[in-house]
């Protein structure tokens, strides 16, 4: 998809300012319905620990290359059109593509963090999240801190929102087909899944095709989705599994509902819910 210059300029500027853009209904209902059917056909087996059609579950990650239609979403022209604008290149590769799931089996919150410290390769990466089903406060909505990408690269520790009272916090509800584009350094988290309904989000990380890094748990080999390769050097990452993150308390932190600190993340989230409910 080709965007007019003024539209592309506005998209780029909004992304530079906030580190996040949300496109409602970017994928059509018919496209998303076929993806939902495919997900529903495998989710029970995956929840029981069974590998299904080359796809397996590791805690809150669904790893492996899906067949079409889900497996072809990273090539979607509408998504790639925006990716090209935000990365400033017509040559695009996928670093990883996986489903992040919250349901009865995994319902915890995810702590406030940024993604880049967990990955290898170049720093110019772009996170894209596609809602396959409704995403809301009750089933594990994602939390974002617009502008936080400007604070640079942190480590893998839980980020402290209390140190940045000037930054706002948003929790977008999504309908199937809605897509979020997020800077790889944008601070984000997610709330618990309290109703047990499954919340599958397809996460794809894109990068310019001069970066040959890739995440082998997600994709078994480098994956070019637009243009041509600009490198002959390819490097896989030794994966951090969700179980490793869980046992080391690296990724998952409990929600402290007792805190009286007005600047803690979840206290500020409650304030947000009251404003917009």
Secondary structure, 3 states (H helix, E strand, C coil): CCCCHHHHHHHHHHHHHHCEEEECCCCCHHHHHHHHHHHHHHHHHHHCCCCECCEEEECCEEECCCCCCHHHHHHCHHHHHHHHHHHCCCCEEEEEEEEEEECCCCCCCEEEECCHHHCCCCCCEEEEEEECCCECCCECCEEECCCHHHHCCCCCCCCCHHHCCCCCCECCCECCCCEEEEECCCCEEECCECCCCCEEEEEEEEEECCCCEEECCCCCCCEEEECCCCCCCCEEECCCCHHHHHHCCCCCCCCCCCCCCCCCHHHHHHHHHHHHC
